[in-house]
């Protein structure tokens, strides 16, 4: 565990999620809490699972252990329907949450709650799935017949194998595609709001004022807009903020103003996104007190509220105001507008700034590519953190499937004694694995799609989750390989002994 902790610490520093001056310290408290939580969970699970077995007569317990009961557990079914209703309610609530701090925990809670509903309703779902998929499996002769009969007779066992795989697929897809949904929405808003012909950027700390002056002096350049980025505090909350040149403000930049106006925007003005305005309860004409980068407090008048907050940040102030109160006043990018018959070409713009090292002129396509790279870098922290959860879920999936197959040693021996070959038993296991993966893929995909759609509605205003097909196929492929390995390897081991010896051995 210390090795993992040091590795995570180094990765978070590499991703600039934490400063390199923040040292890693160890304490017995988290270790004790983790062990205590594990023991408590194991104790509660043992009490729940053994409760009915301890209360019924021994003969009934032996009968149920040897043959799964055909009737439904109506209490479990009722609880499952209640949990499903609660999960649907959480998903609906997610569609009304418009900030990441509020929506992120609810997003993953939705997946877990719906997976719990699948667990409780698993036997019913398994029987429906077998009834549907059993029709084409009839054509696969012995293996398909055995797999269908086993799944039909042991719906609870199939449900137990499907549930952790549903959680794995649903959680993995949600983690991956929350980032792509936000990233694509932000890119689309930034692209729609960028009216410049060219964007000048730097590989270093920023674009110096001398380069901006050189661009303004170039014939054929009609407007140059400097943008500097920072964070400001409103109360105790931090908001991503941009400072933008006020001269010809709307020539290069269109944030899709919904209320107010950018006319007369200056050092005493501030514009804000719809989400931020709703959160702070502000409207055009109100006064907002902000704490700038150097702890200076400024009272600014809300001039406008805009829609494209994902693309341009929550707050927008004048470039000159922001630049006076940050450690690095250099522009992160400069928007350049050219017009007329003698408009400046890319070569002319490059010549104008060539004496400034690290400065480049980008077209709109290159700007989109660079923004995508930045978003991918920012998402890596979330991928790493959630990847650990997915890894632990994968371990649970493998353990569940391996234990389920290992517990069927006597069943396999009996099949071989009545004439079934080893190859036919392995064929049965392969088809069962395919059934489990198919059912889990459908359920996990449906859960993640519902959650992502609600997340997209709340965060972007449109039911357009962004699904990366190669990533999605990769998740399904990983689930299929994990299921096959956790099923076929224990199955091959279970078939290693002589059938007669296995049957006569004690369970």
MARTIPA-904663 format. One record per residue (C-alpha): x, y, z; residue in one letter. Coordinates in steps of 0.5 Angstrom, whole numbers, plus 500, padded with zeros to 3 digits. Example, Ala and Ser with C-alpha at 12.3 -4.5 7.8 and 13.67 -1.06 7.14 Angstrom:
residues 2
525491516a527498514s
This chain:
residues 507
500500500x506505501x508504494x501505491x501511496x508514493x506512486x499516486x502522490x508523484x502522479x498528482x504532482x505530475x498532473x499539477x493537481x497538488x504542489x510539489x511542496x506538499x509532502x506525503x505523510x502517514x498515519x495509523x488512523x486511515x489504516x485503522x479506519x479501513x480495517x475497521x470498515x472492512x471487518x464491519x462490512x464482512x460482519x454485516x454481510x455474514x449476518x444478512x446472508x446467514x440469517x435465513x439459513x440459521x432460522x429454517x430447519x436443517x433439511x430445508x437448508x440442505x434442500x435449498x443448498x442443492x437446488x435453487x428455489x424456483x419461486x420469487x422472493x417477493x420481499x426482495x422484489x419489492x425492495x428492488x422496485x423501491x431502490x429502482x424508483x429511488x435511482x430514477x429519482x436521483x437521475x432526474x435530480x441530476x438533470x437539474x444540477x448545473x455545477x460540477x461540485x454538485x453534480x459529480x457526487x450525484x452522478x456516481x451515486x446514481x450509478x451505484x444505486x441503479x446497480x444495487x437495483x439490478x442486484x435486487x432484481x437480478x433473478x427476474x432480469x436473468x430469467x427474462x434474459x435467458x428466455x430471450x437469448x435461449x432461443x438462438x442458443x438452441x442452435x448450438x446443440x450441447x453447449x448452448x442447451x446446457x448453458x441455457x438450462x443452467x442459467x434458467x435453473x440457477x437465475x440467482x447464480x447468474x444474477x450474482x455474476x452479472x451484478x458486479x460486471x454491471x457496476x464495472x461497465x456502468x461506472x467505467x463508462x460514466x467516469x470516461x464519458x463525463x469527461x468527454x461530455x464536458x470537454x466536447x461541450x466546452x470546446x463547442x462553446x469556445x469554438x462558437x464564441x471565438x470570432x477571431x481569424x487567428x490566435x497567437x499563443x505562447x509555449x512559455x509563460x505568455x504573450x508579452x505586451x510587445x508582441x501585442x503592440x506589434x500585431x496592432x501596428x500591422x496593416x490589415x489587422x483590425x482588432x487585437x484582443x488580449x486574454x489573461x486567465x486567473x481565479x478569483x474568490x467570491x466569498x470562500x468559493x473560487x471561480x475560473x476567470x478571464x480578463x479580456x481587452x475591452x476595446x472592440x470587445x465583441x469583435x473577436x468574442x461572443x459569449x452569447x449574452x442572455x441578459x444585460x449588455x457588454x456595451x460600455x464594459x470596463x474596469x468596473x464591470x464584470x460579466x458572468x455565466x448563467x450558472x454562476x449568476x444563478x448560484x450567486x443570485x446576481x443579475x445585470x445591474x447588481x454589485x459583486x464583491x470579488x477578491x483578486x489574485x493578490x488579495x485585493x478586494x474589488x466591487x464590480x457592477x454586473x454588466x451581462x450574463x452569458x450562456x457559454x460559461x463552459x467555454x469561457x469560464x464563470x467570470x469575465x473582467x477587463x484585461x487591465x484590471x486582472x493584469x494588475x493583480x496577478x503574478x503573471x500578467x502576460x496574455x495566455x492568448x491573443x485573438x486577432x481579427x483581420x479584414x479588408x482587401x489588405x488583411x494580414x496573412x499568417x506569414x505577416x503575423x508570424x513575421x511581426x512576432x518572430x523576435x519574441x521566442x516561443x510565440x506562434x500563430x494558430x488557425x482555428x483548427x489548431x486552436x481546437x486541437x490545443x484546447x482538446x489536449x489541455x482538457x485531456x490533461x485536466x481529465x487525467x487526474x479524474x481518470x487516475x482517481x476513478x481508475x482505482x475504484x474501477x480496479x477494485x471493482x474488477x477484482x470483485x468481479x473476478x473473485x465473484x466469477x471464480x468462486x461461482x465456477x469453483x463451487x460447481x466442481x460436483x456439477x461438472x463431475x456429474x455432467x461428465x459421468x452422464x456422458x458430457x465431454x470436457x470440451x462440451x463442459x468448457x463450451x457450456x462455460x464459454x457460452x455462459x460467459x458470453x451470456x453474462x457479458x451480454x446481459x451486463x453490457x446491456x444493463x451497464x450501458x443503459x445505466x451509464x447512458x441514462x446517467x450521462x444524459x441527465x448529467x449532460x442536460x444539467x451541465x450543458x443544457x442539452x441531452x447530448x452525452x459524448x460517447x467515444x466509441x473506441x473507449x466504449x468498445x475498450x470497456x466492453x472488451x476488458x469486461x469480456x476478457x475479465x469474465x472469460x479469464x475468471x470463468x474458464x481458468x477455474x473451470x479448467x481447474x475444476x475439470x482436472x480431477x476424475x469425476x467419480x473421485x469428485x462425486x465421492x469427495x466431501x463438498x
